[in-house]
Amino acid sequence: MSGALLELSGVGISFGALQAVNGVSLKLGAGERVAIFGPNGAGKTTLFNAITGMTPATHGTIKMQGIDITRASPHKRAAYGLARTFQITNLFFGLSVEENLLLATRGLRSSKFSLFGLGGPTLSEKETVESAMQRCHLLARRSVLVKQLAYGEQRQLELAMSLTSSPKVLLLDEPAAGLSAVERKVMAEVIKGLSREMSFILIEHDIELALSLVERVICMYQGQIFAQGSPDEIRANEGVQDIYLGRRRRA
């Protein structure tokens, strides 16, 4: 795949003697939708941390559109077009949905810690906030305080906040974790409706949900890529089945 938006080459992260991520290489093309599977401890979230710069890679390189960002700060990576959601919601619970989104919209500006000091939102900011609320099914909840939202709505808001920067690559870390069946259906609809101008990588333990959202699947095991392919190929992969059934990988 040439002209990849995101490219990892031999990326690894070590914590002392523990090799949490070991020599991971992958490419993500424009508009591509990819899922990463693996049992707990496989290195999935640690890999996301390496991509976003929250945990610097011990070795290997990370590029965005051919630019080496391996040593760039998380802020710089966001400016290059990376965005991420987390397993645990990270919101301002005393503010409304709309106010949270306005803060996110101003997040890459020097005035990002001032919500009201700049006066009312600009036309551009209003359009960005409206678009994010619409795409994440939150228009009717715009004035509601975050602490009054259902958990599923909080997850939708976190996704909406990540969209305000118009990312080229979005990393989704278990967006359906802790959601009810109804909330999972809404979240799936939101993710399916994301613009094809943006690529995403999804970590999700609900395998069937994830397989319905992506074209390519990467399976990790003990910090390495164990298998990859289409959803149908992964469903039929006996080695992947062994890992998810808790059996040791055969030599």
Secondary structure, DSSP 8 states (H G I E B T S, - for coil): --S-SEEEEEEEEEETTEEEEEEEEEEE-TT-EEEEE--TTSSHHHHHHHHHTSS--SEEEEEETTEE-TT--HHHHHHTTEEE--SS----TTSBHHHHHHHHHTTTSTTTT-SSTT-S--HHHHHHHHHHHHHTT-GGGTTSBGGGS-HHHHHHHHHHHHHTT--SEEEEE-TTTT--HHHHHHHHHHHHTS-TTSEEEEE-S-HHHHHTT-SEEEEEETTEEEEEE-HHHHHT-HHHHHHHTT-----
